[in-house]
């Protein structure tokens, strides 16, 4: 509302209109901003389940799924895969900005592909770190909540998955070669490396605080919601494919030995998530919330018994009412055979369209209630187009 003041001077009526307040800290449309890696950028958000017969049944967002420029025709940063189904966009009069990037670590990396980290990187040529981007945006927008997912790539998540699938495909069931004891994998979980990664994650949270302070925010004027990582595959007892032969990878796209799947859930994932939690404490931030995702997708994980490929569950499209309950919420692990299709290898083992919408629901609940909690499935079907979720 504009307030006009009437002033009578020297027999004349002068009309004065105060300048409108520009959007910024505490003023204007409230915003949620997401920062971090592929588990929050929207990687795999194009696909609602999987089919080995055709891409069509699972293609919820089409060829422009990751195009986040103003025209919706290209990516702002190549291969960041910021999908339109990402959790930043909670709606209800709240704006959303997705600064996360698939493959991002705590620190910006350059080379063949630029990956902005949670730092203040600025090469003077338009390449910025996510903290720098956040600072710039927050100075002219009213950011109430920053949501972060970071640390998985500092533990070399992609390399670990590659090792596990390679060991599964290249060793026989009567003499399996496990990734859990590969030296390249074990090195990620030594006490020294865990301590180092925890420090880098803590620094990234501090960078977010610095960005917001530099943009003009008091620490109590916004909140940081940190999310842990979900379990993408079931333990050994939960697979619908046996580990003998190549079916588990060739059909299901989940090539892990039973022992490695158990290790991934009980050791690798637990260690990563415990490191994220400890980094929150180490950062010293007073305005943090925790969004627990470790068990969020249980019952909908890749190759889990309760769900299946479209051809396995007798459905022809993601638009079928039962698709959200009967298909997987985690994308298949792809190999070089993906080349020539519309799939990307980097989409492997990431939360898909259904999962992104589920996370969005929990972020919205967290925003509304101003608290953290555990995000969980609460029932079948969709409500307002999203899976039924609750923040416990």
Buried (B, 14 or more C-beta within 10 A) or exposed (E): EEEEEEEEEEEEEEEEEEEEEEBBBBEBEBBBBBBBBBBBBBBBBBBBBBBBEEBEBBBBBEEBBBBBEEEEEEBBBEBBBBBBBBBBBBEEEBBBBBBBBBBBBBBBBEEEEBBBBBBBBEEEEEBBBBBBBBBBBBBBBBBBBBBBBBBBBBBBBBEBBBBBBBBBBEEEEEEBBBBBEBEEBEEBBEEEBBEEBBBBBBBBBBBBBBBBBBBBBEEEBBBBBBBBBBBBBBBBEBBBBEBEEEBBBBBBBBBBBBBBBBBBBEEBBBBBBEBBBBBBEBBEBEBBBBBBBBBBBBBBBBBBEBBBBBBBBEBEBBEBEEBBBBBBBBBBBBBEEBEEEEBBBBBBBBBBBBBBBBBBBBBBBBBEEEBBBBBBBEEEEBEEEBBBBBBE
